Amino acid sequence: MPLLRAIIGIAWIIVLIWAFVDIYKTKNKDTGWKLIWTLVCLIPLIGVFIYYFVAHGK
């Protein structure tokens, strides 16, 4: 079970880093927009998915 927790933790960190890079590479968005999405992504596990489907979804 500790191994599963470690794998999930590492996967979450990787996805979180991807989200942060994606947020700050976005052009034509103001700083407030980026700050709000950064804070949303910090919600464990679900924040990144909210960002992906709401702000990043096309």
N, CA, C and O atoms as a MOPAC input file, in Angstrom:
PM7 MOZYME 1SCF
protein

 N      0.80000 1    -1.19400 1     0.00000 1
 C      0.00000 1     0.00000 1     0.00000 1
 C      0.85500 1     1.27600 1     0.00000 1
 O      0.49200 1     2.23300 1    -0.68500 1
 N      1.97000 1     1.33200 1     0.73600 1
 C      2.80500 1     2.53700 1     0.68200 1
 C      3.36300 1     2.79200 1    -0.71400 1
 O      3.55500 1     3.94200 1    -1.10800 1
 N      3.62200 1     1.72500 1    -1.45700 1
 C      4.13100 1     1.89000 1    -2.81600 1
 C      3.08000 1     2.55000 1    -3.70700 1
 O      3.40700 1     3.41600 1    -4.51800 1
 N      1.84100 1     2.14900 1    -3.55900 1
 C      0.75100 1     2.74300 1    -4.33100 1
 C      0.60900 1     4.22700 1    -4.00900 1
 O      0.41100 1     5.04400 1    -4.90800 1
 N      0.71000 1     4.57300 1    -2.72900 1
 C      0.64600 1     5.97700 1    -2.32400 1
 C      1.77700 1     6.78100 1    -2.93900 1
 O      1.57400 1     7.91000 1    -3.38500 1
 N      2.95800 1     6.20500 1    -2.96200 1
 C      4.11800 1     6.88700 1    -3.53600 1
 C      3.92900 1     7.10800 1    -5.03300 1
 O      4.24600 1     8.18100 1    -5.54600 1
 N      3.42100 1     6.11100 1    -5.72700 1
 C      3.19300 1     6.22700 1    -7.16800 1
 C      2.14600 1     7.29700 1    -7.45900 1
 O      2.31700 1     8.10100 1    -8.37500 1
 N      1.07600 1     7.30900 1    -6.69200 1
 C      0.02600 1     8.32300 1    -6.87800 1
 C      0.58300 1     9.70800 1    -6.56400 1
 O      0.27900 1    10.66700 1    -7.27400 1
 N      1.37500 1     9.82700 1    -5.53400 1
 C      1.98300 1    11.10800 1    -5.17300 1
 C      2.90900 1    11.63600 1    -6.25100 1
 O      2.86400 1    12.82000 1    -6.58600 1
 N      3.73300 1    10.78100 1    -6.78800 1
 C      4.65400 1    11.18100 1    -7.85200 1
 C      3.88200 1    11.56200 1    -9.10300 1
 O      4.22000 1    12.54500 1    -9.76100 1
 N      2.84700 1    10.79500 1    -9.44200 1
 C      2.02900 1    11.11500 1   -10.60900 1
 C      1.34200 1    12.46800 1   -10.43900 1
 O      1.26100 1    13.24600 1   -11.38900 1
 N      0.84500 1    12.75100 1    -9.22800 1
 C      0.18300 1    14.02800 1    -8.97900 1
 C      1.16800 1    15.18500 1    -9.12200 1
 O      0.81200 1    16.22800 1    -9.67100 1
 N      2.38800 1    15.02100 1    -8.64200 1
 C      3.39600 1    16.07400 1    -8.75600 1
 C      3.73800 1    16.32700 1   -10.22000 1
 O      3.89100 1    17.47800 1   -10.62900 1
 N      3.85800 1    15.27200 1   -11.00500 1
 C      4.15600 1    15.42800 1   -12.43200 1
 C      3.02800 1    16.17100 1   -13.13600 1
 O      3.28100 1    17.08600 1   -13.92000 1
 N      1.79500 1    15.78500 1   -12.86300 1
 C      0.64400 1    16.44700 1   -13.48900 1
 C      0.54700 1    17.89600 1   -13.02200 1
 O      0.20200 1    18.77600 1   -13.81100 1
 N      0.84300 1    18.15400 1   -11.76400 1
 C      0.81100 1    19.50500 1   -11.22400 1
 C      1.85600 1    20.38800 1   -11.90300 1
 O      1.56500 1    21.53200 1   -12.25100 1
 N      3.04500 1    19.87700 1   -12.09000 1
 C      4.09200 1    20.63700 1   -12.78900 1
 C      3.65900 1    20.92500 1   -14.21500 1
 O      3.84300 1    22.03700 1   -14.70900 1
 N      3.07600 1    19.91400 1   -14.89200 1
 C      2.57300 1    20.14800 1   -16.25300 1
 C      1.55200 1    21.27900 1   -16.26600 1
 O      1.59700 1    22.14900 1   -17.13600 1
 N      0.63500 1    21.27000 1   -15.30700 1
 C     -0.40800 1    22.30200 1   -15.25300 1
 C      0.21100 1    23.67800 1   -15.04100 1
 O     -0.18300 1    24.63500 1   -15.70700 1
 N      1.16700 1    23.79700 1   -14.13000 1
 C      1.80700 1    25.08900 1   -13.88500 1
 C      2.53400 1    25.59900 1   -15.12100 1
 O      2.43700 1    26.77800 1   -15.45900 1
 N      3.25200 1    24.72700 1   -15.78600 1
 C      3.94700 1    25.12900 1   -17.01000 1
 C      2.92800 1    25.57200 1   -18.06400 1
 O      3.13000 1    26.58100 1   -18.74100 1
 N      1.85400 1    24.83100 1   -18.19700 1
 C      0.81700 1    25.16800 1   -19.17300 1
 C      0.14700 1    26.50100 1   -18.84100 1
 O     -0.12600 1    27.29800 1   -19.73900 1
 N     -0.11300 1    26.74100 1   -17.57800 1
 C     -0.75000 1    27.99700 1   -17.16100 1
 C      0.15000 1    29.18000 1   -17.49600 1
 O     -0.32100 1    30.17900 1   -18.04000 1
 N      1.42500 1    29.08200 1   -17.18100 1
 C      2.30900 1    30.22700 1   -17.34700 1
 C      2.85100 1    30.37600 1   -18.76100 1
 O      3.44000 1    31.41000 1   -19.07400 1
 N      2.67700 1    29.39000 1   -19.61900 1
 C      3.03300 1    29.52900 1   -21.02400 1
 C      1.89200 1    30.13600 1   -21.84100 1
 O      2.10000 1    30.55400 1   -22.98000 1
 N      0.69000 1    30.18600 1   -21.26700 1
 C     -0.47400 1    30.70300 1   -21.96100 1
 C     -0.29700 1    32.18600 1   -22.23000 1
 O      0.00100 1    32.96100 1   -21.32100 1
 N     -0.48100 1    32.57400 1   -23.47200 1
 C     -0.36100 1    33.98000 1   -23.84900 1
 C     -1.73700 1    34.62200 1   -23.83400 1
 O     -2.75500 1    33.93100 1   -23.87200 1
 N     -1.76400 1    35.92900 1   -23.77900 1
 C     -2.98700 1    36.71900 1   -23.82900 1
 C     -3.88900 1    36.49400 1   -22.62700 1
 O     -5.10100 1    36.68500 1   -22.73000 1
 N     -3.34200 1    36.10200 1   -21.51300 1
 C     -4.10900 1    35.96000 1   -20.27300 1
 C     -3.43700 1    36.84800 1   -19.22600 1
 O     -2.21100 1    36.93100 1   -19.16600 1
 N     -4.25000 1    37.50700 1   -18.40500 1
 C     -3.67200 1    38.39400 1   -17.39900 1
 C     -3.16400 1    37.61000 1   -16.19200 1
 O     -3.42400 1    36.41500 1   -16.05200 1
 N     -2.44700 1    38.29900 1   -15.33900 1
 C     -1.83000 1    37.67900 1   -14.17700 1
 C     -2.86800 1    37.13300 1   -13.20700 1
 O     -2.64400 1    36.09200 1   -12.58800 1
 N     -3.98900 1    37.81100 1   -13.06500 1
 C     -5.04400 1    37.33100 1   -12.17900 1
 C     -5.57400 1    35.98700 1   -12.61700 1
 O     -5.80400 1    35.10900 1   -11.78600 1
 N     -5.77100 1    35.81300 1   -13.91400 1
 C     -6.24800 1    34.54400 1   -14.47000 1
 C     -5.26900 1    33.42700 1   -14.13000 1
 O     -5.67100 1    32.34000 1   -13.71400 1
 N     -3.98600 1    33.70600 1   -14.30900 1
 C     -2.96800 1    32.69700 1   -14.02900 1
 C     -2.89400 1    32.37800 1   -12.53700 1
 O     -2.72400 1    31.21800 1   -12.16000 1
 N     -3.02000 1    33.39300 1   -11.69100 1
 C     -2.97100 1    33.17600 1   -10.25100 1
 C     -4.15100 1    32.33700 1    -9.77600 1
 O     -3.98300 1    31.43100 1    -8.96000 1
 N     -5.33400 1    32.63300 1   -10.28000 1
 C     -6.52000 1    31.86300 1    -9.88000 1
 C     -6.37400 1    30.40200 1   -10.28300 1
 O     -6.65600 1    29.51100 1    -9.48200 1
 N     -5.93800 1    30.14300 1   -11.51600 1
 C     -5.79500 1    28.74800 1   -11.94000 1
 C     -4.67500 1    28.03600 1   -11.19600 1
 O     -4.74800 1    26.82700 1   -10.97400 1
 N     -3.63000 1    28.78100 1   -10.80500 1
 C     -2.57500 1    28.17500 1    -9.99400 1
 C     -3.14000 1    27.72600 1    -8.65800 1
 O     -2.84100 1    26.62500 1    -8.19700 1
 N     -3.95300 1    28.56500 1    -8.03400 1
 C     -4.56500 1    28.20700 1    -6.75100 1
 C     -5.53900 1    27.04400 1    -6.90100 1
 O     -5.58900 1    26.16500 1    -6.04100 1
 N     -6.30700 1    27.03200 1    -7.97800 1
 C     -7.23500 1    25.91100 1    -8.21000 1
 C     -6.45800 1    24.60700 1    -8.36000 1
 O     -6.87700 1    23.57100 1    -7.84400 1
 N     -5.33500 1    24.65300 1    -9.06100 1
 C     -4.54500 1    23.43800 1    -9.27800 1
 C     -3.93700 1    22.90100 1    -7.98900 1
 O     -3.57600 1    21.72700 1    -7.92300 1
 N     -3.82000 1    23.72900 1    -6.98100 1
 C     -3.25900 1    23.26200 1    -5.71200 1
 C     -4.24300 1    22.43300 1    -4.90400 1
 O     -3.84700 1    21.81900 1    -3.91300 1
 N     -5.51700 1    22.39500 1    -5.29700 1
 C     -6.48000 1    21.52000 1    -4.63800 1
 C     -6.06600 1    20.08400 1    -4.97200 1
 O     -6.02800 1    19.70800 1    -6.14400 1
 N     -5.76200 1    19.29300 1    -3.96400 1
 C     -5.22400 1    17.95200 1    -4.24500 1
 C     -6.10900 1    17.12400 1    -5.18400 1
 O     -7.32000 1    17.00100 1    -4.99800 1
 N     -5.46400 1    16.57900 1    -6.17100 1
 C     -6.00200 1    15.65600 1    -7.16900 1
 C     -7.06700 1    16.25400 1    -8.09300 1
 O     -6.96700 1    16.08000 1    -9.30700 1
 N     -8.04800 1    16.92800 1    -7.58500 1
 C     -9.14100 1    17.37700 1    -8.44500 1
 C     -8.86700 1    18.72000 1    -9.12100 1
 O     -9.43400 1    19.00000 1   -10.17700 1
 N     -8.01500 1    19.54700 1    -8.53700 1
 C     -7.76100 1    20.87700 1    -9.07800 1
 C     -7.20200 1    20.85600 1   -10.49000 1
 O     -7.62500 1    21.63900 1   -11.34100 1
 N     -6.26200 1    19.97100 1   -10.74200 1
 C     -5.65800 1    19.87300 1   -12.07600 1
 C     -6.69500 1    19.40900 1   -13.09300 1
 O     -6.70500 1    19.88300 1   -14.22900 1
 N     -7.55600 1    18.50000 1   -12.69800 1
 C     -8.59300 1    18.02700 1   -13.61100 1
 C     -9.60400 1    19.13000 1   -13.91200 1
 O    -10.08000 1    19.24400 1   -15.04200 1
 N     -9.93200 1    19.93400 1   -12.91700 1
 C    -10.81700 1    21.08100 1   -13.15100 1
 C    -10.17300 1    22.02300 1   -14.15700 1
 O    -10.83100 1    22.47600 1   -15.09300 1
 N     -8.89600 1    22.31900 1   -13.97100 1
 C     -8.18200 1    23.19100 1   -14.91400 1
 C     -8.20600 1    22.60200 1   -16.31700 1
 O     -8.51200 1    23.29900 1   -17.28400 1
 N     -7.88700 1    21.33200 1   -16.42300 1
 C     -7.80600 1    20.71000 1   -17.75400 1
 C     -9.14500 1    20.75500 1   -18.48400 1
 O     -9.19400 1    21.09000 1   -19.66800 1
 N    -10.21400 1    20.42500 1   -17.80000 1
 C    -11.50500 1    20.33700 1   -18.47400 1
 C    -12.19200 1    21.69300 1   -18.64400 1
 O    -12.98500 1    21.85700 1   -19.57100 1
 N    -11.91300 1    22.66200 1   -17.78200 1
 C    -12.58900 1    23.95300 1   -17.87600 1
 C    -11.76700 1    24.95100 1   -18.68200 1
 O    -12.26400 1    25.50600 1   -19.66200 1
 N    -10.52700 1    25.18600 1   -18.28800 1
 C     -9.73000 1    26.22900 1   -18.92200 1
 C     -8.95200 1    25.72100 1   -20.12600 1
 O     -8.74600 1    26.45800 1   -21.09000 1
 N     -8.53100 1    24.49600 1   -20.07800 1
 C     -7.68900 1    23.96900 1   -21.13800 1
 C     -8.51900 1    23.21000 1   -22.18700 1
 O     -8.08300 1    23.05400 1   -23.32700 1
 N     -9.67700 1    22.75400 1   -21.81100 1
 C    -10.51400 1    21.97700 1   -22.73000 1
 C    -10.91300 1    22.79100 1   -23.94700 1
 O    -11.22500 1    23.97800 1   -23.85500 1
 N    -10.89400 1    22.12800 1   -25.07700 1
 C    -11.19200 1    22.82200 1   -26.33000 1
 C    -12.35400 1    22.19000 1   -27.01600 1
 O    -12.75500 1    22.63800 1   -28.09000 1

